Amino acid sequence: MNCLIVDDNKIARTTLKQLASQVSDLEVVGEASGALEASNLLRHRPVDLLLLDIEMEDMTGLELTRLLGERRPVIIFISAKKEYAIEAFELNVADYITKPVQPVRFLQAIDRAREIIASNQEQVNIQQDAFLFIRDSNVVKRLGFDEILYAEAMGDYVKLHTTQKFYAVHCPLKAVEERLPAQQFIRVHRSYVVAVDKIDSVEQGTLIIGRKPVPVADAYRAALNKRLNVL
């Protein structure tokens, strides 16, 4: 587990480094005296954990947390003030420690962060599966994501089209979309989700995929063009 310490007080940073050095699986890979400096560091070297102060001159720790968005590291706030705690926990941080930091309290917070990081990694591993299981008649079949050309909503069913055939599964298109990896698939119509790398061409509101036309709704066209990175 590696971490970045962000605090505008040098003594506070030194204290946190000393505490972190007592945790065998925690490595301090950097420190920053402000939120903007931390943001720049994270662009070049992502970390697992942020030990983050709140009141800083350039930007607060709360503002930095919002700026980093969903892909932010796990965060432990460390502040001299208690009044930010409710707002901090609304941002789904791992913990909130008040200064002066007590060693036992620090270790408790690190334990929470470690559990969250392990849980996140487990979820990533699940998402890295390259297939899903579907029921084909009375047989459960493994269908690779790279086999799917597109998914088409048909009433209470979804047809998963491949180059050879299609499979009909009894569920809404939204449920299928959530199971398909977002880096490979995109919704182009309320009734269609397509594999981006299987698109052959797009013309006049219709794309061709596997020699079959698929409509592109106006509401999804801008997102599709952005995703295709058209020159």
For each residue, the residues with C-beta under 8 A, 3 or more apart:
1: 25 26 27 48 49 113 114 117
2: 26 27 28 29 47 48 49
3: 20 26 27 28 29 47 48 49 50 51 73
4: 28 29 30 31 32 38 41 42 47 49 50 51 73
5: 13 16 17 20 28 30 31 32 51
6: 31 32 33 34 35 37 38 50 51 52 53 56 61 64
7: 12 13 16 31 33 51 52 53 56 78
8: 33 34 53 56 57
9: 12 13 53
10: 13 14 33
11: 14 15
12: 7 9 15 16 53 78 99
13: 5 7 9 10 16 17 31 33
14: 10 11 17 18
15: 11 12 18 19 100 101
16: 5 7 12 13 19 20 28 51 78 101
17: 5 13 14 20 21 28 31
18: 14 15 21 22
19: 15 16 22 23 101 103 106
20: 3 5 16 17 23 26 27 28 51
21: 17 18 28
22: 18 19 103
23: 19 20 26 107 110
24:
25: 1 114
26: 1 2 3 20 23 49 110
27: 1 2 3 20
28: 2 3 4 5 16 17 20 21 31
29: 2 3 4 45 47
30: 4 5 41 45 47
31: 4 5 6 7 13 17 28
32: 4 5 6 35 37 38 41
33: 6 7 8 10 13 37
34: 6 8 37 38 56 57 58 59
35: 6 32 38 39 56 58 59 60 61 63 64 67
36: 39 40 58 59
37: 6 32 33 34 40 41
38: 4 6 32 34 35 41 42 50 52 64
39: 35 36 42 43 64 67 68
40: 36 37 43 44
41: 4 30 32 37 38 44 45
42: 4 38 39 45 46 47 68 73
43: 39 40
44: 40 41
45: 29 30 41 42
46: 42 73
47: 2 3 4 29 30 42 50 73
48: 1 2 3 73 74 113 117
49: 1 2 3 4 26 73 74 75 76 94 113 117
50: 3 4 6 38 47 72 73 74 75 76
51: 3 4 5 6 7 16 20 76 78
52: 6 7 38 61 64 65 75 76 77 78
53: 6 7 8 9 12 56 61 77 78 79
54: 60 61 62 77 79 81 84 88
55: 60 61 79 80 81
56: 6 7 8 34 35 53 59 60 61
57: 8 34
58: 34 35 36
59: 34 35 36 56 63 64 67
60: 35 54 55 56 63 64
61: 6 35 52 53 54 55 56 64 65 77 79
62: 54 65 66 84 87 88 91
63: 35 59 60 66 67
64: 6 35 38 39 52 59 60 61 67 68
65: 52 61 62 68 72 75 91 93
66: 62 63 69 91
67: 35 39 59 63 64
68: 39 42 64 65 71 72 73
69: 66 72
70:
71: 68
72: 50 65 68 69 75
73: 3 4 42 46 47 48 49 50 68
74: 48 49 50 93 94 113 116 117 120
75: 49 50 52 65 72 91 93 94
76: 49 50 51 52 93 94 95 96 97 109 110 112 113
77: 52 53 54 61 84 85 88 93 95 96 97
78: 7 12 16 51 52 53 97 98 99 101
79: 53 54 55 61 82 84 96 97 98 99
80: 55 98 99
81: 54 55 84 98
82: 79 85 98
83:
84: 54 62 77 79 81 87 88 96
85: 77 82 88 89 96
86: 89 90
87: 62 84 90 91
88: 54 62 77 84 85 91 93 96
89: 85 86 92 93 96
90: 86 87
91: 62 65 66 75 87 88
92: 89
93: 65 74 75 76 77 88 89 96
94: 49 74 75 76 109 112 113 116
95: 76 77 108 109 112 113
96: 76 77 79 84 85 88 89 93
97: 76 77 78 79 101 105 106 109
98: 78 79 80 81 82 101
99: 12 78 79 80
100: 15
101: 15 16 19 78 97 98 105 106
102: 105 106
103: 19 22 106 107
104: 107 108
105: 97 101 102 108 109
106: 19 97 101 102 103 109 110
107: 23 103 104 110 111
108: 95 104 105 111 112
109: 76 94 95 97 105 106 112 113
110: 23 26 76 106 107 113 114
111: 107 108 114 115
112: 76 94 95 108 109 115 116
113: 1 48 49 74 76 94 95 109 110 116 117
114: 1 25 110 111 117 118
115: 111 112 118 119
116: 74 94 112 113 119 120
117: 1 48 49 74 113 114 120 121
118: 114 115 121 122
119: 115 116 122 123
120: 74 116 117 123 124
121: 117 118 124 125
122: 118 119 125 126
123: 119 120 126 127
124: 120 121 127 128
125: 121 122 128
126: 122 123 129
127: 123 124 181
128: 124 125
129: 126 132
130: 144 145 146
131: 142 143 144 145
132: 129 142 143 145 179 180
133: 140 141 142 143
134: 140 141 143 160 167 169
135: 138 139 140 141 169
136: 139 140 141 167
137:
138: 135
139: 135 136
140: 133 134 135 136
141: 133 134 135 136 167
142: 131 132 133
143: 131 132 133 134 147 148 160 162 167
144: 130 131 147 148
145: 130 131 132 148 180 181 184 185 195
146: 130 195
147: 143 144 162 163
148: 143 144 145 151 160 161 162 180 185 195
149: 161 162 163 194 195 198 209 210 212
150: 161 192 193 194 195 198 209 210 214
151: 148 158 159 160 161 173 176 177 180 185 192 193 194
152: 158 159 161 166 173 191 192
153: 157 158 172 173 190 191 192
154: 157 158 159 168
155:
156: 170 172
157: 153 154 168 169 170 171
158: 151 152 153 154 168 169 171 172 173 175 176
159: 151 152 154 166 167 168
160: 134 143 148 151 166 167 168 169 176
161: 148 149 150 151 152 166 210 212
162: 143 147 148 149 165 166 167
163: 147 149 210
164:
165: 162
166: 152 159 160 161 162
167: 134 136 141 143 159 160 162
168: 154 157 158 159 160
169: 134 135 157 158 160 176
170: 156 157
171: 157 158 175 176
172: 153 156 158 175 176
173: 151 152 153 158 176 177 190 191 193
174: 177 178
175: 158 171 172 178 179
176: 151 158 160 169 171 172 173 179 180 193
177: 151 173 174 180 185 187 193
178: 174 175
179: 132 175 176
180: 132 145 148 151 176 177 184 185 193
181: 127 145 184 185
182: 185 186
183:
184: 145 180 181 195 196 197
185: 145 148 151 177 180 181 182 193 194 195 196
186: 182 193 194 196 220 223 224 227
187: 177 190 192 193 220
188: 192 193 194 207 214 215 216 217 220 224
189: 192 214 215 216 217 220
190: 153 173 187 217
191: 152 153 173
192: 150 151 152 153 187 188 189 214 215
193: 150 151 173 176 177 180 185 186 187 188
194: 149 150 151 185 186 188 198 199 207 209 214
195: 145 146 148 149 150 184 185 198 199 209
196: 184 185 186 199 227 228
197: 184
198: 149 150 194 195 209 210
199: 194 195 196 202 207 208 209 228
200: 207 208 209 210 211
201: 207 208
202: 199 206 207 208 216 224 228
203: 206 207 208
204:
205: 215 216 218 221
206: 202 203 213 214 215 216
207: 188 194 199 200 201 202 203 213 214 216 224
208: 199 200 201 202 203 211 212 213 214
209: 149 150 194 195 198 199 200 212 214
210: 149 150 161 163 198 200
211: 200 208
212: 149 161 208 209
213: 206 207 208
214: 150 188 189 192 194 206 207 208 209
215: 188 189 192 205 206
216: 188 189 202 205 206 207 220 221 224
217: 188 189 190 220 221
218: 205 221
219:
220: 186 187 188 189 216 217 223 224
221: 205 216 217 218 224 225
222: 225 226
223: 186 220 226 227
224: 186 188 202 207 216 220 221 227 228
225: 221 222 228 230
226: 222 223 229
227: 186 196 223 224
228: 196 199 202 224 225
229: 226
230: 225
231:
